[in-house]
Amino acid sequence: MPIVITVDVMLAKRKMSVTELSERVGITMANLSILKNGKAKAIRLSTLEAICKALDCQPGDLLEYRSEEETLD
């Protein structure tokens, strides 16, 4: 999928665990794992907003566009 969610990068930058983010955002560990592993087909704006608030970042810090050729590598 050309849109990649890079929540794991921001977690590392903020030195925050997945468990802590899950608790702050109110999202299950399973759903956070789906986001981290690139299996998500959609994300609610309210969830994106909550993640941005918890990680003190912008949506563009979490979303990255990759062309089809890049995703095949």
C-alpha positions as CSV (number, residue, x, y, z in Angstrom):
1,M,0.0,0.0,0.0
2,P,1.5,3.4,-1.0
3,I,0.6,5.1,2.3
4,V,2.7,3.9,5.2
5,I,2.0,4.6,8.9
6,T,5.3,5.2,10.7
7,V,4.0,5.2,14.2
8,D,6.9,3.0,15.3
9,V,9.4,5.6,14.2
10,M,7.7,8.3,16.3
11,L,7.5,5.9,19.3
12,A,11.2,5.4,19.1
13,K,11.9,9.2,18.8
14,R,9.7,9.9,21.8
15,K,11.1,6.9,23.8
16,M,7.5,5.7,24.4
17,S,6.4,2.1,24.5
18,V,3.5,0.7,22.5
19,T,1.7,-0.1,25.8
20,E,2.0,3.5,27.0
21,L,0.7,4.9,23.7
22,S,-2.2,2.4,23.8
23,E,-3.1,3.6,27.3
24,R,-2.8,7.3,26.4
25,V,-4.8,7.0,23.1
26,G,-7.4,4.4,24.3
27,I,-6.7,2.0,21.5
28,T,-6.2,-1.7,21.9
29,M,-2.7,-3.2,21.5
30,A,-4.0,-5.3,18.7
31,N,-5.2,-2.3,16.7
32,L,-2.0,-0.4,17.4
33,S,-0.1,-3.5,16.1
34,I,-2.2,-3.4,12.9
35,L,-1.1,0.2,12.4
36,K,2.5,-0.5,13.1
37,N,2.7,-3.5,10.8
38,G,1.1,-1.8,7.9
39,K,-2.0,-4.0,7.8
40,A,-4.4,-1.1,8.4
41,K,-6.7,-0.2,5.5
42,A,-8.0,3.0,7.2
43,I,-7.5,5.1,10.3
44,R,-10.1,7.3,11.9
45,L,-9.2,11.0,12.1
46,S,-10.1,11.0,15.8
47,T,-7.6,8.1,16.3
48,L,-4.9,10.0,14.3
49,E,-5.6,13.1,16.3
50,A,-5.2,11.2,19.6
51,I,-2.0,9.6,18.5
52,C,-0.6,13.0,17.4
53,K,-1.6,14.5,20.7
54,A,0.0,11.6,22.7
55,L,3.2,11.7,20.6
56,D,3.3,15.5,20.3
57,C,3.6,15.4,16.5
58,Q,1.8,16.3,13.2
59,P,-0.1,13.8,11.0
60,G,2.7,14.2,8.4
61,D,5.1,12.8,11.0
62,L,3.1,9.5,11.0
63,L,2.1,9.2,7.4
64,E,4.4,8.6,4.5
65,Y,3.7,8.1,0.8
66,R,5.7,5.5,-1.1
67,S,5.3,4.8,-4.8
68,E,4.3,1.3,-5.8
69,E,7.9,0.6,-6.9
70,E,9.2,1.4,-3.5
71,T,6.7,-0.8,-1.8
72,L,7.7,-3.8,-3.9
73,D,11.3,-3.6,-2.9
